[in-house]
Amino acid sequence: MLMGLRVIFEKSVLQSQCPYRLMDDLKAVDWANDFLDSQRIRGLSLNSLRLYAYDLLNLARWFASASVRTSDLNGPRILDYIRFQLNHLPQPAPQTINHRICVTHCLYRFHHGHDIPGPAYTKPSPFAPTRTRRMLQRTRVKAPRRLVVPLTTSEVSKFWNSFRTFRDLSLVALMLFNGLRSREALLLRLEDLRLANREIFVTGKGNRQRILPLDPQTIRVIESYLCIERPETSSPFLFLALKGPNRGSPLTPTGLRSLFRHHRRISTVLKANPHRFRHTFGADMVRAGISLPALMHLMGHSQIHTTMLYVKLSPRDVWREFYHATQGCGHIELPDSL
């Protein structure tokens, strides 16, 4: 039976080869797999490689339906590819489309050594900087900017009080008080703990490493988890499954999502999730007056503009700032709800 285009995962591969492979029936899609291997050599994480593989799967399906090859790509063809995505259900999010277009540009440069030719009306001056030429030649779908409102103190308290194990409290504490991404927390190893020095060693996106300070409350719950709850096992990972057939195995992203779903239901804090915890941490740090370079280090951002875009003031924060700036002028009273 023909299986068509698909992505497979091969466990036993060379270190220089991407374990995610694009296949067409039983035949490897060389133009895609050669590119994935190059990204593996660059040191991209398995999560990034998986995302690239599925982006290329979508591109390969368009290639097949439109009889297009990589050498045929140009500005108008990129527009056709965007139309292809918008006309298929379920319609991908704008961020997904833009990521696929970015991967397509990288794929073209890998195979042809230069950028995808743009349409005549976007052709910039040869004297323009390279980055400007690339930006003008790329077509992007406008993505709406979402304002992620941090959790309130009462919401954090309700969610925190719904937990009954030190393992779960440790996870939440690292996200709330240190701004860890969920995957950063799950990948923590015992050797990353430096409790005597009140710090922890974190490996973030792009294998960028940073050392973060730990507050006394987080240290207490982690020590209680290690002494009382953590199963006896040879696993090097910090957070393990506590019960069931997988007891002693590393806690998985699926397990973490299930944990948060359960506690959102019993705490009725429906907005609680790891990303909002991380945003709440960033907002709290800004309210406390921390500098942006320091916050950039704490959150593991490679560019400071990411930190500036990530931390947004909620409407309540705007009201408070406005009130404090105008108090004494007799022009405004702080609403009772704030």
C-alpha positions in Angstrom: 0.0 0.0 0.0 1.3 3.4 -0.9 1.8 5.7 2.1 2.6 9.0 0.3 4.6 11.9 1.8 5.2 11.5 5.5 7.8 12.2 8.2 9.4 9.3 10.0 11.7 9.2 13.0 14.8 6.9 12.9 16.4 6.3 16.3 19.6 4.7 15.1 21.3 7.3 13.0 24.7 8.9 12.8 25.3 12.0 14.9 25.6 14.1 11.7 22.3 12.8 10.4 18.9 14.2 11.3 16.7 11.5 12.8 13.6 13.0 11.2 13.4 11.9 7.5 11.0 13.0 4.8 9.7 10.0 2.8 7.6 9.6 -0.4 6.2 6.1 -0.2 9.4 4.1 0.5 11.8 6.6 -1.1 13.7 9.3 0.7 13.1 12.9 -0.4 16.8 13.9 -0.8 16.3 17.6 -1.3 14.6 17.8 2.1 16.7 15.3 4.0 20.0 16.8 2.9 18.8 20.2 4.2 17.7 18.6 7.5 21.1 17.0 7.9 22.8 20.4 7.5 20.6 21.8 10.3 21.6 18.8 12.5 25.3 19.6 11.8 24.5 23.2 12.8 23.4 21.9 16.2 19.7 22.5 16.1 17.7 20.8 18.8 15.5 17.8 18.1 12.4 19.9 18.6 13.6 22.4 16.0 14.5 19.6 13.6 11.1 18.1 14.0 9.4 21.4 13.3 11.6 21.9 10.2 10.7 18.4 9.0 7.0 19.0 9.1 7.4 22.5 7.5 9.2 20.7 4.6 6.4 18.1 4.5 3.9 20.8 3.8 6.2 22.3 1.2 6.6 18.9 -0.5 2.9 18.5 -0.7 2.6 21.9 -2.4 5.5 20.9 -4.8 3.6 17.8 -5.7 0.2 19.5 -6.3 1.7 22.4 -8.3 4.5 20.5 -10.1 7.1 22.9 -8.6 10.8 22.2 -7.8 13.1 24.2 -5.6 14.8 25.7 -8.6 11.4 27.1 -9.7 11.0 29.3 -6.6 10.7 33.0 -6.9 8.6 35.8 -5.4 5.3 35.0 -7.2 5.7 31.3 -6.5 6.1 32.1 -2.8 2.7 34.0 -3.0 1.3 30.8 -4.6 2.6 28.8 -1.7 0.9 31.1 0.8 -2.4 30.8 -1.1 -2.0 27.0 -1.0 -1.8 27.1 2.8 -4.6 29.6 3.2 -7.0 27.6 1.0 -6.5 24.3 3.0 -8.3 23.4 6.2 -7.5 23.6 9.0 -6.0 26.9 8.1 -2.6 27.4 9.7 -1.9 30.3 12.0 0.0 33.3 10.5 3.0 32.5 12.6 3.0 29.0 11.2 2.8 30.2 7.6 5.7 32.7 8.2 7.9 30.0 9.7 7.3 27.8 6.7 8.2 30.6 4.4 11.4 31.3 6.4 12.3 27.6 6.2 11.7 27.7 2.4 14.1 30.6 2.0 16.7 28.7 4.1 16.2 25.6 1.9 16.6 27.6 -1.3 19.8 29.2 -0.1 21.2 25.8 1.0 20.7 24.3 -2.5 21.4 27.4 -4.7 23.7 29.6 -2.7 21.6 32.8 -3.0 18.3 34.2 -2.0 15.0 33.4 -3.8 14.6 35.9 -6.6 11.9 38.5 -5.8 9.3 40.0 -8.1 10.4 43.1 -10.1 8.4 45.5 -8.0 10.3 44.4 -4.8 13.8 44.4 -6.4 15.9 46.8 -4.2 18.9 48.8 -5.1 22.1 46.7 -5.4 23.6 49.2 -3.0 21.1 48.3 -0.3 22.4 46.3 2.7 22.0 42.5 2.3 19.6 42.3 5.2 17.3 44.9 3.6 17.4 43.1 0.3 16.3 39.9 2.0 13.5 41.5 4.0 12.2 43.2 0.8 12.3 39.9 -1.1 10.3 38.0 1.6 6.6 38.0 1.9 5.1 37.6 5.3 1.5 37.2 6.6 0.5 39.8 9.1 0.2 38.1 12.5 -2.0 39.7 15.2 -0.1 40.7 18.4 -1.6 39.1 21.4 -1.4 40.7 24.8 -0.7 38.0 27.3 -2.1 39.3 30.6 -0.1 38.0 33.7 -1.9 36.2 36.4 -3.0 38.2 39.4 -1.7 37.5 42.9 -5.0 35.8 43.9 -4.9 33.6 40.8 -1.4 32.5 41.5 -2.3 31.7 45.1 -5.4 29.6 44.1 -3.4 27.6 41.6 -0.4 27.2 43.9 -2.7 25.9 46.7 -4.2 23.3 44.5 -1.0 21.2 44.5 -0.4 18.4 46.9 3.1 17.1 46.0 6.5 18.8 46.4 7.4 17.7 42.8 4.5 19.8 41.4 5.2 22.7 43.7 8.9 22.6 42.6 7.9 22.7 38.9 5.5 25.6 39.4 8.0 27.5 41.6 10.7 27.3 38.9 8.3 28.7 36.3 6.8 31.4 38.5 9.9 32.5 40.4 12.6 31.9 37.8 10.7 32.2 34.5 11.7 28.7 33.2 10.2 27.4 30.0 8.3 24.1 30.5 10.9 22.2 28.5 13.8 23.8 30.4 12.2 22.6 33.6 11.7 19.1 32.3 15.3 18.8 31.0 16.8 19.7 34.4 19.2 17.1 35.7 20.3 16.5 39.3 23.8 17.8 38.4 22.2 21.1 37.5 21.2 21.8 41.1 23.5 23.9 43.1 21.4 24.3 46.2 24.3 25.1 48.5 25.1 28.1 46.3 21.4 28.9 45.9 21.5 28.6 42.1 20.5 26.3 39.3 22.1 25.6 35.9 19.7 25.9 33.0 20.1 24.9 29.3 17.7 26.9 27.2 16.9 27.4 23.5 19.8 26.9 21.1 21.6 25.0 24.0 22.4 28.5 25.5 23.3 28.0 29.2 22.7 30.3 32.1 22.9 30.2 35.9 19.9 31.4 37.8 19.6 32.3 41.5 17.1 30.4 43.6 14.9 32.0 46.3 14.6 30.2 49.7 11.0 29.0 49.1 12.0 27.2 45.8 15.0 25.6 47.5 12.7 24.3 50.3 10.2 22.6 48.0 13.0 21.1 45.8 14.8 19.7 48.9 11.5 18.2 50.2 10.9 16.6 46.8 14.3 15.1 46.7 14.2 13.8 50.2 10.6 12.6 50.4 9.1 11.9 47.0 11.6 11.4 44.2 11.7 7.6 43.4 14.9 5.7 43.7 16.2 5.4 40.1 19.2 5.8 38.0 17.6 8.5 35.9 19.7 11.7 35.8 16.6 13.9 35.3 15.3 16.0 38.2 11.5 15.6 37.6 10.2 12.0 37.4 6.8 10.3 37.3 5.7 9.6 40.8 3.2 6.8 40.2 1.8 4.4 37.7 3.7 2.1 35.3 6.1 4.9 34.4 7.1 5.6 38.0 10.7 6.7 38.0 10.7 7.7 34.4 11.4 11.3 33.3 8.3 13.5 33.3 7.2 14.1 29.7 5.7 17.2 28.1 2.4 15.2 27.8 2.5 14.5 31.5 3.1 18.1 32.3 0.2 19.2 30.1 -2.1 16.7 31.8 -1.0 18.0 35.2 -1.8 21.6 34.3 -5.2 20.6 32.8 -6.1 18.8 36.0 -5.1 21.7 38.3 -6.8 24.3 36.0 -10.0 22.4 36.5 -9.8 22.0 40.3 -8.5 25.5 41.0 -10.8 27.2 38.4 -7.8 29.3 37.3 -8.4 28.6 33.6 -5.7 30.9 32.3 -2.9 29.1 34.1 -0.3 27.5 31.9 3.6 27.4 31.7 3.8 30.3 29.2 1.6 32.5 31.3 3.6 31.7 34.4 6.8 32.8 32.5 5.1 36.0 31.5 3.9 36.6 35.0 7.5 36.2 36.2 8.7 38.8 33.6 5.9 41.2 34.5 6.7 40.9 38.2 10.4 41.6 37.6 9.6 44.7 35.6 7.3 45.9 38.4 10.1 45.4 40.8 12.4 47.6 38.8 14.8 45.1 37.3 16.9 46.2 34.4 16.1 44.8 30.9 19.6 43.3 30.5 19.2 41.5 33.8 15.8 40.3 32.8 17.1 39.2 29.4 19.6 36.9 31.2 17.1 35.5 33.6 14.6 34.6 30.8 17.3 33.3 28.4 16.6 35.6 25.5 19.3 36.0 22.9 18.1 39.5 21.8 17.0 42.3 24.1 14.2 43.3 21.8 12.6 39.9 22.5 12.6 40.8 26.2 11.0 44.2 25.5 8.3 42.7 23.3 7.7 39.8 25.8 7.0 42.0 28.8 3.8 44.0 28.4 2.0 46.1 31.0 -1.5 45.0 31.8 -4.4 47.5 31.8 -4.2 47.5 35.6 -0.5 48.3 35.6 -1.2 51.2 33.2 -3.8 52.5 35.6 -1.4 52.3 38.6 1.4 54.0 36.7 -0.9 56.8 35.6 -2.3 57.2 39.1 1.1 57.5 40.7 2.3 60.0 38.0 -0.8 62.2 38.5 -1.5 61.9 42.2 -1.5 65.2 44.0 -2.8 66.9 40.8 -6.4 66.2 41.8 -7.2 65.0 38.3 -7.9 61.3 38.9 -8.9 58.7 41.5 -7.8 55.1 41.4 -10.9 52.8 40.6 -12.0 50.6 43.5 -11.5 47.5 41.4 -7.8 48.2 41.2 
